[in-house]
Amino acid sequence: MTIALVALGPVLVVLTFIVLGLRGPSDSQTALRAVLLIDLIYILLIAAMVVRRITAMVAARRARSAGSQLHLRLTGIFTGIALIPTILVAVFATITINIGLEGWFSERVRSALGNSVAAAQAYAQEHRDDLIEDGRGLAGYLNVAKQASFFMTDGDLRQILSQGQELVQRGLEEAFVIDGLGDIRARGDRSYLFDFEPVTAAQLARAQSGEVVLIEDKEINEFRALIHLNAFADRYLYVTREVDGAILQLLDETEETVQLYQQLEEDRGRLLFDFGLLYLEFAVILILAATWAGLWIAERLSRPVGQLAGAAQRVGQGDLDVRVTEEQGEDEIAMLGRIFNQMTRQLKGQRDALVETNQQTERRRRLFDSVLGSITGGVVGLDAQGNVDFTNRSAQRILQVEGADHYGRELGDLVPEFADLFDRLTEGHATTAQDEVRLVRDGKLENLLVRIATRTGTDGTLEGYVVAFDDVTELVSAQRMAAWGDVARRIAHEIKNPLTPIQLSAERVKRRFGRELPEESAQKLGELTDVIVRQTNDLRRIVDEFSKFARMPEPERRTADIARLLRDTVTLQRAALEPVVLNDVIPDEPVTAEIDTTMLRQAFTNLVKNAGEAIEARAEADPTCPQEVTVTLTLSPRMAEIAISDTGIGLPADRARLFEPYVTTRDKGTGLGLPIVKKIIEEHGGTLELRDAEPDVTGHKGAQAVIRLPLPEEG
């Protein structure tokens, strides 16, 4: 079809030339019209097909379709090659015709038309000048009359206006005197109301500024002038003069003729264009045929390249299964398609192998991350310079760091307590270093067992370090508690047995020798034996505390109300702690659990008393300090939390050691109260934590003991 359409173009051109050459006076006109109609149909058909194809190419280019840019460029090149000769021919033909038309628009014709217009315009201008001159003369006459007679009525003004109207040489048809609103104040001779044409506010404003306002009314063949009377406060002279309507009509017709001539002169380009169309008709047929052939050739050339470009885009997006149609032949485009398909097959095989390897590596990495994230010990990875590049969840929890902001920091900057052990490893020749480190975070002391090892590559070069540490605080505390329990049992056994004989012997010495000695010596003996008895009782009390700590009985659990037990403890201690204020925030509803009420009452009482004694110790140094103890009970799912806060002296930095036996901050304390309380709470499956209380009004932080006890499930 393409070959047929392209061959039909030159055939139509030859046929049109033949018909033009054989055109006769009558018959050939019909044949010429038929041939021109066939040419038009051919042009429209080819043009529609070309436009459709170009539109499709532009749409493909906007959609960034593969090969669309090359296709568009080839089409542009073929179209340009066809258009350039046609344009040159059209320009040459237009210049030729333009030279022929120059004689039609000569200077003589243009001068004759111009003189006619000038004559008509001179007549109209003469009437304008006469009207302005007569109007100014009459206005001057009225102004002089006003200056001669200060008091002048509108009736006097009418007489003077009529007199002045008669004095004008060329005569004025009508003369009026109006005010600033356009109302008539005086009329001259032959000046009637029904002939009065109102003036506008804009015209009055122009006259007020000193301008002679000329109004041309060609519908009634009349010129009017409006002049401000300077001698009057608010008066304007309004005069009219009749002009010849035939001359004005002739002026309009002459101007229309000149405009038509100028329009024809301006349309000379259109005439040239019409003649140029005759030249271009044959060229358009050939251009469209050549363009359609160029489109077909461009498509044949760009289609394989576009397929390769589209396939390359899909390969770039990761689709290695794409293949292109292999063209027949041994030319470069066919060879390029075969090589492209071979390349994609090789790339697919290599990618599949890489994906499998990457999946194995990813599974191992996830397993490694899962193991490191699940272990309770902390793990920190360091590079060769000692900067942190990895931390597991346990390390972030123990060291109280979050996210990845700490990556890149030095180990000594992140954890200063590890710096000495790390320096010991780097300065020595060993591959590992281990030690127990005490770490303080938020006032809480933790004992960490830290081990640092070097990390080397396959070639033996240093790649970094691995820091592993475990929180052994509970283990150390359990070991100390066990040691103190054994010591307590030995003390209770070895010291308690001789106490009774010592006390009985002292009392017997007092009774036996007190009667035989003189009164003064007997009194002295009684004081000494009383001291022995008192010290023996104190020692027995201390031994009983050790014994109680060493042999803590199993709790006898039964269902009880923790809230009521706590309220009873607060009630009993409120009077004992005066002047300390004891506040409580305890819910009214019962909080039931399986507990030993005797042991828990002892624990609650001990903690409340400790809070009161801490406030007393602070009050000795600062009597004006706040003295408040607050007991709070809050509930959460399956957990009851009791918080006992005070405004006392606060907690020491090494607060974890307060749970160890015989560690106390009071002068008269035994150091066994908190260990016993902690043991009672742990026997009930709960926890005891010491932390800083909220600051009071002075900004001082007291102590807060937090007890968490498990609650039974509902039902």
C-alpha positions, 0 to 999 in steps of 0.5 A: 500500500505504501509503494502504491500511494507513493507512486500515485503522487507523481502520476497525479502531477503529470496528469494535472500538467497534461489537463492544464496544457490541453485546457479549452474554452469549455470542456477542459474546465470540467476535466480540470476541476475533476483532476484538481478534486482528485488531487485534493482527495489524494492530498487529504488522504496522505496528509491524514495518514501522515498526521496520524503517524506523526501524532502516534510518534509524538505520543510515543515520545512523550511516553518515553517509548523505546526507539521513539526518539530515533524514529522521530529524528529520522522522520524529521530528517526526511521531512526536512529534505522534502520541505526545503526545495518546496520552500525555495520554489514558493519563495521564488514564485512569491517574489515574482508575483510581487514584482508584477503587483507593484504596478497596481498600487502606484503612487499616483493612485495613492496621491489622488485618494489622499488629496480627496480625503485632505479636501474633505477634511479641510472643509470640516476643519474650517467649520470647526475653527470658525465655530471655536472662534465665534464661540470664544468671541461671544464668550468674551462679549458675555464676560465683558458685560458681566464685569461691567455690571456686577449684579446681572440676572438671568433675564439680563444675561438673555438680552446680552446673549441675543445681542452678542449672537447678532454681532457674530459675523458668520452667525450661530444657529443656537446659543445657550448659557447653562450651569454646572449641572447642564441646566439652561439659564439663558437662551439666545435668538432661535434657540429652542428647548426642543433643539437643545442637546444635553451635555455630559458631566465629562464635557462640563469638566473639560470646559471647566479646565479651560478647554473649548469642547467641540462636539460633532453630531453628524447625524443631525449635521451639526457642530456644537461648542462648549466654553466656560464663562470665566466672569461668571461663577457657574456658567457655560456658553453652549453654541451650535452651527449647522454644516453641509451633510453632503460634504460630510457624507462625501468625507466619510465615503472618501475615507472608506475608499481610502481604507478599502484601498489600504486594505487591498494593499495590505491584502497583497500578501494574501494575493501572493499566497493565493498564487503561491498555492497554485505552485505549491499544489504540485509540490505538496503532492510530491512532499506528502508522498515523499514524507509517507515514504520517509515514515515507512523507511524510518519505521523499518530502521528504528523498529529493531533499535527501539526493540533493543532500547526497550529490552535494555530498559527492562534489563535495567529494571531487573527483567533478565527474561526479556528477549528481542526478535532476531532479524534475518540476515547478517547485517549489524542490526540482526547481529546486535539482536542475537548478541543481546539475547545471548548476553541476557541469558548469561546475565540471568544465570549469573544473577540467579547464582548471586541471588542464591548466595545473597539469600544464604548470606541473609539467612546467616545474618538473620540467624546471627542477629537473632542469636545476638539479640536473644542472649541476655549478655551484652555484646559490643562490636568495635572497629580497629580504632576502638570505635563502636560499630555494633550493639545488641539489644541487651547491651543497649538496655544495660548501658542505657543507649538507644538507636544508632546515635552511639555508633562511631563513638569511642568505647571509653567515651560511651562506657568510661568504666570499660576504658581501663580494661580496653587499654590493658588489652591494647597495650599488652600482647594478650588476645583477651582481657577479663575483669569485673567492672562496677557500672553506675547508671541512674544511681543504680550500681551493677556488677558486670563481668566484662570480657574483651577479645580481639577480632582478626581476619583470615590473614591475621590482621586486626579487624576490631574487638568484641566486648561481651559482658553479663550483669552479675549483680544478682549473682554477687548479691546472692553469693553475699546473702548466702555467705551472710546467712552462713555467718548469721547461723554461726553467730546465732549458734556460737554467741547465743549459747553463752548469753544466758549463763553470763546474764544469770551469773551477773544477776547471782553475783549481784544477789550474793555479794550485794548483801556482804559488801558495804553500801557504797561498794554494793551500789557500785557492784549493782551498777556494773552487773546491770550494765552486763545484763543490758549489754547481754540483752542488746547482744541477744536482740542482735543475735535474734535478728541474725537468727531471723535473717538466717532462718526466714520461715516459709510464708503461710499464704492465704487470701487477704486484702493488700489494700486493707493491710497497707491502710492498717500499717499507715494508721498504726504508723501515723501517730508514731511518726509525728511530726512527720506527715504520713499521706496515703493514696490507696484505692477503696476496692479490695486488692486480694492476693495469696500472701502471708499478712504477718510477713508483709505487715512487717515489711511495710512497717519496716519501710515506713519506719525507715522513711520516717527515720530518714526524714528525722536524720535530714531534719537534724541538719535542716529543721525547715525541710519538708517532712512527708511520707507518701504511701501509694498503691497502684494496680496494673494487669496482674500486678500491684505496685506499692510506692513508699516515698519520703523527703529524707536524706536520700539514697547513697550512690552505691544503693544496691549494697543497702540490701546486703546484711550489716550495711546501713546509713544510720548510726544505730541500725543493724543493717538487717532490715532491708535484707529481711524486707527484700527476702520477704518480698521475694518469697512472695514472688515480687521485687523490691527496688530503691530509687530516687523520689520526685523532687520536693519544693526545695528541689531535694530528692528523697528515697522511694521504695517500690514493691511489685507483687503479683496478683492472681488471674481473674476467675 
